[in-house]
Amino acid sequence: MSPFRGSVPFTDKWDHFRVEHADGVATVTLNRPDKINALTFEAYADLRDLLAELPHRGDTRVLVLRGEGPGFCSGGDVNEIIGELLKMRPDEHLSFTRMTGDVVRALREVPIPVIASIHGIAAGAGSVLALAADFRIVARSARFAFLFTKVGLSGSDMGAAYLLPRIVGLGNATKLLMLGDTVKAPEADKYGLVSELVEDEELEAATAALARRLADGPALAYAQTKMLLTRELDMGLSPSLEMDAAVQALLMNTRDHAEFHRAFNAKETPKWEGR
């Protein structure tokens, strides 16, 4: 975590979702269950701002994103977002779509592993939030739906046309983004969209187990691996190899790397510090 702080205090209370911190795990719970956790303008803005703040807190080594009630997230609120957008000017539309993209960019660039814990429906923007996470733990009864064309908009919203083909391949991404049909979890698993498919009653435990493993693991190694995975998506082999070499040389000088060597010879489990 960055040791450099300005004068702006950390946010203690978030109004548009619930945030809990415990033992290195930050859990964000979208909490509009009556709307299947539909997103509002304010929820997008808060997610953007939270993701900018987390790396500086020093108490967060993994982020879990989940939904309260019957589903993960049904996407943007039809009336509170779409209804209001119909009244806005084009420049205001662009400000909004850039803000939603900022959330996805922040999910990919935050140096913290992100787990999406998915039950029920992940639709529209909710499906892209899940897509932008590093891990998707998915209940067997869950469903994904990239609904954008079904409301007359481009299926490439919020970076979906960039991320999805890189995860499931161009053919599957074309089908999902163009048709916008609902896909059940087992089929999404076959596409490669699911990191771990679990029975519904096992979702919470499986999410907690992965969060614990990540929170207890080598934070610097995880952060750099995530950074390289994201940055090298569009690089050729030579610049990728050079970036790998530079990052690996830096990590060879860390206390965590030395701790591995000590623990290996002592036949102990390493005590990772993230330094």
N, C-alpha and C positions, 0 to 999 in steps of 0.2 A: 504494500500500500504506500501511496505517496506520503512522504514526511512533511510536505510543504502545504501549509494552510494559510488562507487569507483571514480576513476579519469576519467574514460572513458565517454565522453559526449554522450548524447542521439543523435540518428540519426535524422537529419533534413530533409533528402531527400532520398526517396526510389526509385530506378531506375526501378524496375520490377513490380510495381503496384502503385496505388495512395493511399495515407493515409491522412485522414482528421480527425482532432480532434475538437469537438464542444460540450460543456456542458456535459462533462463526457463520451461522445460517440466517440469511434474511429471507423471510417469506412474505411475498406480496399476494394478497388475496383480493381478487376482484369481487366486490361485495354488493352487487345489485341483483340478487337471486331472482327477484320478481321479473326482471328483464333479461334473464339468463346472462347477467353481467355485461350487458351492452355498454359499449364505450361512449363517453361524451367528449366534447372538446377539452374539458378540464381534466378528464382522466388521461387522455393522450399527453397533455402538457405536464401533468404530474409524473407520469412514467418517464418522460424525457428528462425531467429535472432530477428525479430519484436516481436514474442510471448515471447521471453526471456526478452525483454526490457520493454514491456508494464506494468508489475506489479510494476516497479520501478519509473514510470513517475509521478504518483500522480495525473494525469489528466484524467485517463481512468477508468470508472466503468463498461463499457460494450463494446464489440467488435462486429461490424457488418461486415460480409463477403458477398460481392456481386460481380456481374459481369456486365461489360459494354456491351451494344449492344444486340445481339440476344439471348444470353444464359448466364448461370451461369459460367460453365467451362466445356470444352470438354475433359479434362484430360491432359495427357502429350503430348507435341508436337511430332507428328509422326516423323518428320525429325530431329528436333533440339535435341530430346532426344533419341527416338528409333534408328534413323539412326546412331547417334553417339555412342550409347551403343554397337552396332554391331561391332564397331572398338576397343572396350575396352577389357582389361583383366578382368578375374574373380574377382580379388581383387578390381578393380575399380567399377565393378558392385555392389559388396557388399557395398562399400562406398556410392554409390548412393541410394541403397535400404534402407540402414540404415538412410540416411538423410531424405528420404520421411517418414520413420517411426518416426523420430524425430519430424517432423511437426505434425503428428497425436498425438503423446504423448504430445507435447506442447499444442495443442488445448484442450486436456482432462485435463491437469494439470495446465494450467494457471488459477490463482484464480480470474478470471473475466468471467462473463457469455458471451457466444459466440452465436450470432444469424447468421444463414445462410439464406440469403434472395434469394430465388431461382426462376428464370424464365427460360424459354427455356430448354436447356438440361443441366443436371448435369451427366457427363459421366466419367467412369474410375476414375482417381484420383480426379476429380471434385465431383463425387458421394461420395467418401470417406471423402473428406473435409467436405461436408455437413453432413455426418454421424457422424463425430467427433464433430460437433457443439452441443451445449446444446439445441438449439431450431432451428427448420426448418420451416420458414414461406414460403409457397409454392404457387405459382400462379397455377390456375387450369389447364393452358395449359402446365405446366412444365412436364419434363420427367426425369426419372432416368435410368441409364444403367451402371451396373457393368461389364464392357466390357473385363475384363482381360483374360478370357479363349478364347475369340474370337481373341486375338492376340497371342495365344499359351502360355499364362502364367497362373500362379495359380490365382484363384479367391480370394485368401486370401491376396492379396496385401495390404500393409499399414495398417494392423490390421483389415481389413474388416471381416475376419472370427471370430475375437474376438468380435467386436462391434455389427455387424449386428444381429447375433442370439439373443443377449441380448435385442435388440429393437423390432425385428419382429418375433422372434421364429426360431427354427432350421429349420423347414420345409420350411418356406418362404425364409429364408436366403440361404438354399441349392438351391432352384430354382433360386434365383436372382444371386448367385455367380457362380453356375455351368453353367447355360445356358447363362447368360449375356444378356438376352433380355431386350429391352427397356420397361419400365413400366410407364404408364401415372400417373399423380398426383393423380387422384381419387382412383386408385387401390393402389398406395403407401400409401395413407391415410388409406385405409382399413387394410393394413398390420401393421400400427402403425408407419410408417417411417416419417409421417408428423406431426408437432406440431400444425400447423394451416393452413388450406386450404382456400385460398381467391381467389376472382375473380382477373383477371390479373391487372385491373386498380386499385385494392385496395392494391397491394403488397407493394408499397412504404409507404403508410400510415400505414398499419398494422405493417410493420417492425419498422417504426419510433415510433409507439405507444408502442410496447413492449420494444424497446430500451430505451425510456423515462421512462417507469415504472421501468425497472431494474436500470437505472442510478440514479433515485431518491430514490431507495429503500435501505434497509439495506445491504450494501456491504459486511460486515463481515459475516453476516448470509448466504448470497448467496455463498460467497467463501467457507465457511466451508461445506455447503450443497453439493456443487459440488465436493469438495474433498472427502467427505464421500461416495457419490454415486459412484465415481470412485474407491476408495480404497476397498469398501465393496463388489464389484462385485464377488470377489473370496474368501471372508471370510466366516467362519462359523458364526452361530448365536452368540455364546458367545463372540468371539473377536469383532464382530460388535457392540454388546451391550456395551462392555467396551469402545470402541472408541467413540461411541455416548455419553456415560456418560461423558467422559473426555472433549470432545469438548463442550458439553452443559454447563458443569460446568465453563469452561473458558468464554463462551459467557455470562453467567450470571453476570460476573464481568465487562462487557463492558459499555461504556457510551450510546451506542445505546439501550441496554436493559433498563437502567435507564430512558432514554428518552421516551421509550414506556410508562412506568409507569406514568411519569410526564404528558405526552400528554393525556393518557387515563383519568386521573383524572381532567385534565383541559378541557376535551372534545375538544382537538385539534388534528390536524394531526401531527404525529411525524416528527421531523426534524433530519433525519438520517445523521450521520457524518462519518460512516464507521470506528468508533473507539470504 
